[in-house]
Amino acid sequence: MVRFGKFYFGWAKPESQLRYLPELIVCHNEKQAERIRRTLRPDTPVRVVTPHISQLRGRVYAKVTVLPGVDLDQDVDGAGSLRSILQHRQLMWGDRAILIEL
């Protein structure tokens, strides 16, 4: 594919890189979350949370990484299982949504 200015000569416009999509990391507890926050740069578009409904509200994330020790079938403050909440929040991203369970 060849690009001149804003015009693409090829089959289609290239897809956006997945590494630039907003990302969410779900940790087992606040201690683990704080340790991960310290390793990230301040300007990184990655949000690190624990499985509480107050922390899961807000922005919709395309890439969600669930760390070991987090039970995706647990009920989150009566709002449903963590898995269903995360999948429902990713519907906006369609085919680009990624849910990684470590």
N, C-alpha and C positions, 0 to 999 in steps of 0.2 A: 504494500500500500504506500502510495506517495502522497504527501501533503504539501500543498502550496497555499500559504496563507490560511484561510479558513475553509478551503475546499479540499475534499478528500477524493482521490482517484483510486478506486478499488471497489470491493464489494459493498462495503458499508462503513459508516463511521465507527472507529474503534470503541470498544466498550470501556467504561471507566475502570480504573484499577480497584480491586477489592481492598487493597491496603489503605485507601483513602476514605472508605466508608466509615461512618460513626460506629464505635465499638464499645461494648459493655462487658465487663468481667464480673461474674458473680462469685463471691468468696464464701467460705463456710462461716467465718466469724469476723468481727471487727479487727481483731489483732492481725489476722492474715490479710485483710483488706488494706490496713495501714502499711504493712510491710511491702505490699505490691505498689501502693501509691508512692512510696519513697523511691522506688526503683524507676518510676516513669518520669519523663521530663515534664515540666509544668505546662508546656504548650501542646502536649500530646492530646489528640481528640479521643482519649479512652477514659471511660468512667468506670470506677471500681466501686462495687456496692456489696451489701449483704442481702440475703433474701427477706427483706421487709418491704411491705407495700409502699411505705413512704419513700423509700429509696428507689423504687422501680418506676415511680411516676415521672412525668416530664417528657423528655425527648424520646423519639422512637429510634432504636438502634438496628442497624442492618446486620451486624456481626455480634453474636453473643457467645461468650466463652464461659462455661460453667466448670469451675475447678473441682478436683476430687474432694469428696466429703460433703458435697451439697446434694441433698435429696430433692430431685425434681418432682417427686410425687407428693411432697409435703404441702399441707394447706397453708396459704399465706394470708393470715388475718381474715379468714372467711371469704376471700375473693376467689378461691379455686386453687388448683395445684400450680406450683411454680412453673412447670412445663407448659401448661395451657396459657398462663399469663404471658410468658415470654413469646410463645408462638403467636398468640393473638396480637401482641404488640409489633411483631415483625411482618404482619400481613401487608402493610403498606409497601414494603420493599419487594414483594413478589418473588421472582426467581433469584434475585440477588441476596435474599436473606440467608444467613448462615447461622446455625445453632451447633456449637461444638461442645460436646460433653467429654471432659477428660476423666 
